[in-house]
Amino acid sequence: MAKKFLSGDEAFAEGVRLARPDVISAYPITPQTIVVERLSEMVEDGSLKSEFIHVESEHSALSCAMGASAAGVRAFTATSSQGLLYMAECLVYASGGRFPIVMMNANRSTALPWNIYGDQRDSLALLDSGWIQAYAENAQESLDLALMSFYISEDKRVSTPFMASLDGFILTHTYEEVDVPETSLAEKFLPRYETENKLDLDSPQNMAFSAGPEHNYIFKYKEHRAMLEAVPVIAEAEEKFAEIFGRKYTGLIEKYLADDADYIIVTLGSIAGLCRETADKFRAEGKRVGVVRIRYMRPFPAAELAEVLKNAKAAAVLEKDISFGNEGTVYTNVNSALFKHGVTVPTYDFIGGLGGRNISAADIENIFGTIEKGTDKKVNFIGIEVDENERDR
């Protein structure tokens, strides 16, 4: 392996290069642009043999990727924020057609007000689109996730598109040392893509057809079952990845000092690192606190979260998202998981980072302090005093 100093965007581009996509459909949008820029350079210098297609919009980018996938080849695209929302119509086409496209999303706030900085409202708004959703924490995981995403989505048991999200600017544009595997090892991990779900003159079949109520329902159920089947495939991919590359990942969630913790923060993305540092500080003071990072929002780790939170005295969800008029989307999913598995631990929602606003170590210390005190405020906006009437609606 070669060590390189890369941004999260560049690391993801290296992972895509190692995955050897046949078609890359590209439309730039900040803070995703660097990914497709680097891939275009790789195609130009011959280090990546791929058809690089410039398109006129994000809608066209995903439409192009669907066409490539329907022809039976490996396809990649990337987007962010308003671009992802512009793709929304195509997202459900891709998942309904069972096209295992991989797409990198640079998490960025959505308008209005117009804002180019990072929160996670774009991807979390599309949780129900039928795509696997994973969230990287750092540049190394970005590269590794790029490679594993093709393995997972293309598995015949899954055959489901994959959205890998990186926090805008915090991860996409910051640099760190990254291990870049040799191409021969990547080829050992990820074979060439082969599928029967394609246009084939020798074996004609109907694709992307209409279905009435009686049969549409069955297709949707099969989509759901395929998403659930991704869980064991993720485990298999990570086991094989560890054998070949020596880096081990932990499935749908990652635990840190959580097994014996009284108070736990559940979060996702790059903020998890600061949460762990804060947990170390509290542990040094004798307080039993821990952190759980959600790596996959779809398929959702309901059983895993219930198991790790069941003995805690309280848990907080820290997220860069809000479902207006209700609460954070991650918080809703976590509470549903706990209820479904009979876990009654008190939970609190902390919403921060919207529009790229900083979440500080002091903010995270305050989260641990708040849930330890057990105040009755269930939804908290970091840095904003919430009206009493809003607290428990």
WOKA-V68704 format. One record per run of one state. SS is the DSSP state (a for helix, b for strand, c for the rest). FROM is the first residue (numbers start at 0). TO is the last residue. If there is no record, write none. Layout:
<<SS;FROM;TO> <SS;FROM;TO>>
This chain:
<<c;0;0> <b;1;6> <a;7;18> <c;19;21> <b;22;25> <c;26;31> <a;32;44> <c;45;49> <b;50;53> <c;54;56> <a;57;69> <c;70;73> <b;74;78> <c;79;79> <a;80;85> <c;86;86> <a;87;95> <c;96;100> <b;101;106> <c;107;119> <a;120;123> <c;124;125> <a;126;128> <c;129;130> <b;131;134> <c;135;137> <a;138;153> <c;154;160> <b;161;166> <c;167;173> <b;174;179> <c;180;181> <a;182;188> <c;189;211> <a;212;244> <c;245;251> <b;252;255> <c;256;261> <b;262;266> <c;267;270> <a;271;283> <c;284;287> <b;288;293> <c;294;294> <b;295;297> <c;298;300> <a;301;308> <c;309;312> <b;313;318> <c;319;321> <b;322;322> <c;323;325> <b;326;326> <c;327;327> <a;328;339> <c;340;344> <b;345;350> <c;351;352> <a;353;355> <c;356;359> <a;360;372> <c;373;377> <b;378;380> <c;381;386> <a;387;389> <c;390;392>>
